[in-house]
Amino acid sequence: MKFIDEANITVEAGKGGNGCLSFLREKFRAKGGPDGGDGGDGGSITLEATNTTNTLVDYRYQPRYRAESGEGGRGRNCTGAKGEDLLLKVPVGTTVIDRDTLEVIADLTQHGQRVVVAKGGFHGLGNTRFKSSVNRTPRQTTNGTPGEERQLKLELKVLADVGLLGLPNAGKSTFIRAVSAAKPKVADYPFTTLVPNLGVVSIEKHRSFVIADVPGLIEGASEGAGLGFQFLRHVSRTRLLLHIVDMAPFDESEPADAVRSIEIELRKFSPTLEKRERWLVLNKLDLIPESEREAKCSELIDQLEWTGPVYQVSAIQKQGTQPLCGAIMDYIEQRNKQTLEDPDFAAAEEEIRGKMEEEARLCIRNFHEQRALARNSKVDDQDDDGDDGDVEVHYVP
């Protein structure tokens, strides 16, 4: 699932330091000549692509960035210090656009790739530079030039890190509202969510991940029922699946049956997707008496013979959501580190992702082929039953 994450920022490079007007004055050297040094160059602003972050959320909260200006020159031919450059880290996949000219400055597609977006000002010249055989006491200096200032638009096509699994009304939209600034529609009827919603969960500065709330999964989704294909294709692109379980369903159905039904649809759609990392999130525990909660959760885990991580939350009251988000962030950072340090792990991940995509395409292709056969069969039946041979029958899907 991809969406556009945007941030508008203003960058201003440092100004160059001014040149110095100075003459050497020492004992026994009353007229020692010019000794004014040059100023320092202003600091530049550079963007660097990194795999350690995957959203632009921090740049929306702090939109202005200014590099350090160069220092002015000094006497005794001392050059002013150069302004310190400013390095801004953005996620891999960020497109940098000049908002005034709409020019695409760069596409940062690789880890470590850099682009200078604002060049620091050039230093001014001290009066020593203007000394000549005919001008022994120059009083001319130049000022440093201003640094570049730019209005930039950062665009990032983000792949969701975490996908939410669950039957309709399991509390997926409530969960994403509790942990992020996203505000999907929440109501007490199935299929309230008809289009994907994405939220950025910010743990702390430069530590955030993207979570996807997609339409609920129902029985038969792997065969095209409901919004099945749309759902399954989206969750197959995420790194981690959170399986939201309604522990107090209004129809008094068994939570274990709900979990198994989704596992069956995952297996039919893509056996590889079923084996993807999946955590159980037991939701709506606020609707269960406190004395019965642990017993009911333990019973579910025993029925499923579940060995993976399990978290107990009440999304509507934001209980238990913070530890869960912290664990997700740690998991994603660990995976990112492995991808960077271990080429074999990165290759294996690419192979798994490709296999899931291939299985998804095969499932969808089979569905469309069966649908076409059924459609042709229906047209043939209509032709055979008709008494008027001159009447042409068209099947309109």
Buried (B, 14 or more C-beta within 10 A) or exposed (E): BBBEBBBBBBBBBBBBBBBBBBBBEEEEEEEEEBBBBBBBBBBBBBBBBBBBBBBBBBBBEEEEBBBBBBBBBBBEBBBBBBBBBBEBBBBBBBBBBBEEEEEEBBBBEEBEBEBBBBBBBBBBBBBBBBBEEEEEEBEBBBBBBBBBEBBBBBBBEBBBBBBBBBBBBBBBBBBBBBBBEBEBEBEEEBEBBEEBBBBBBBBEEEBBBBBBBBBBBBBBBBBBEBBBBBBBBBBBBBBBBBBBBBBBBEEEEEBBEBBEBBBBBBBBBBEBBBEBEBBBBBBBBBBBEEEEBEEBBEBBBEBBEBEEBBBBBBBBEBEBBEEBBEEBBEBBBEBBEBBBEEEEBEEEBEEBBEBBBEBBEEBBEEBEEEEEEEEEEEEEEEEEEEEEEEEEEEEEE
